[in-house]
Amino acid sequence: MKCKLAAISMAAVLSTSGWAQAPVSSVGSSGSVNDRLAELERAFSARSQAQIDQQRQLNAMQQEVSELRGLLEEQSYRLEQVIERQRALLMAQQDAAETPGQSASAATPSGGAQESRARQGKAPATPASGDEQAAYDNAVNLVLQDKDYDAAIPAFARFITQYPQSGYVPNAHYWLGQLLFTQKRFDQAKAQFTRVVEAYQDSNKRADSLLKLGMIAKEQGDKEQARQYFDRVLQEYADTGAARLAQENLNGL
């Protein structure tokens, strides 16, 4: 019994710095050995419960941050689409003004507006159809409004199948990967993020997809691969939020 008490007392001394967050009362020198041992055990139990509660709170905060970040990215993406359509319209009007006799050609997809965008290295904007937009909005709302993540997974999968040419497909792959990642279905999540990285070089989700691939490798214990992904984020997307998170993860390897 004395040996057991000595071992527990030594462990208590070594972990004193972590007890501040748990409601631990000081262990006095009076009382029987059994009483003192029971008090130490209660202290360890309280500390463990406090750590569990903190982890739950951290997980909930991470999920909320992920959702807010996703919402901001969606709004940014849609704003970019609006700006691109306005730019295309202005270019068409400008071409029509400069060459009045070719106004019809300038307004068509094969006219001057498309050529101007091609010279700038940008593809013409393709507005989503009503059904396509509704299907995508429904899937996003299942995440951001309803918090129904189980229903959101098949909703995004159906969207990708039904609208494979949609400009929202990279986003749908990313959201699908994010949902699977949250459920710790890492291999399935990895397939979605890899799709974004390899097939959609210009996607605004690519940096975050690389970051998530690094985090998956880290979760699966492959530190070398995780380091490679984080390094790619730093090299290809310096001075971004994804790069800052990649550096934090590198520091923790």
Secondary structure by P-SEA (a helix, b strand, c coil): caaaaaaaaaaaaaacccccccccccccccccaaaaaaaaaaaaaaaaaaaaaaaaaaaaaaaaaaaaaaaaaaaaaaaaaaaaaaaaaaaaaaaaaacccccccccccccaaaaaaaaaccccbbbbcaaaaaaaaaaaaacccccaaaaaaaaaaaaaaacccccaaaaaaaaaaaaaaaacaaaaaaaaaaaaacccccccaaaaaaaaaaaaaaaacaaaaaaaaaaaaaacccccaaaaaaaaaaaac
